[in-house]
Amino acid sequence: MNRFFARYQDHIVSLCSVLALWPVFHWYALRMFDGSDESFGLLALITALGFILSHRCAKEGESIPLKSITILLGVYILGYFFLPPILRAAIAVTLLGLLLSRRYLGRHLHVGLWGLLLLSLPVVASMQFYLGYPLRWLVGQLAARLLQLNGLAVTHAGAVLNWPGGTVAIDAPCSGIKMLWFGLYLSVTLACVYRLDTMKLLGLSTLTVLVIIAANTLRATTLFYIESGLIATPAWTHDGAGVLMFLLAAAAIVWLAGRLRTRQMPCSA
């Protein structure tokens, strides 16, 4: 029996871990298809699987990190009855990241893969709830400053821009949460493709957040001119401004990732 376990311990531990995480998989499927959140996570999940299949390396088959797996399983079990589902799911995908990284990528934890797995969770609604208003407030502050530099008597209050001709609200869709998600997805994907190390990935993610805030500020500033009536434009320009700013932000993220690109062996990425 001991010899059998020693020979197949990785497979046994992996199977037991997946079975222990079954409630998370069930919750994930329900959240992904019940319409309560965006389905962007499927894109990140498919990207993660594609990355594993295309970057399997010579170190494939190394033993999984039993100590780390045990600790994460312990945290998952202890927190099962009081942690919210999204945090339990974050622990679960971290555990899966450990299993997959060691087994197929020759690393203890590939941070790029881990980032994709985290983004595969249904987090957009939660991001909108917790970050939506703070981002709208920040973008409103920055947009008001830009408009004042252009000579307009614009003041900022909450998520509203006030000027002598009326008010222009920065509504929830203009908070930039979806743009932020796609920006982070793009940065993590590029980090995987370019084999950026952990510190460069953290740097790229930080710069991505700043780029998205800047792009959303420019979008809010542009939309102020449109919605206030200062500039007469066709109806499609409202959505067009958002698309243009996202494309500019994406181009900036790609450029930044290229600047951070480093030459490394596939299995040490």
Buried (B, 14 or more C-beta within 10 A) or exposed (E): EEEEEEEEEBEEBBEEBBEBBEBBBEBBEEBBEEEEBBEBBEBBBEBBBEBBEEBBBEBEEBEBBEEBBEEBBEBBEEEBEEBEBBEBBBBBBBBBBBBBBBBBBBBEBBBBBBBBBBBBBBBBBBBBEEBBBEBBBBBBEBBBEBBEEEEBEBEBEEBBBBBEEEEBEBEEEBBBBBBBBBBBBBBBBBBBBBBBBEEBBBBBBEBBEEBBBBBBBBBBBBBBBBBBEEEEBEEEBBEBBBEBBBEBBBEBBEEBBEEBBEEEEBBEB
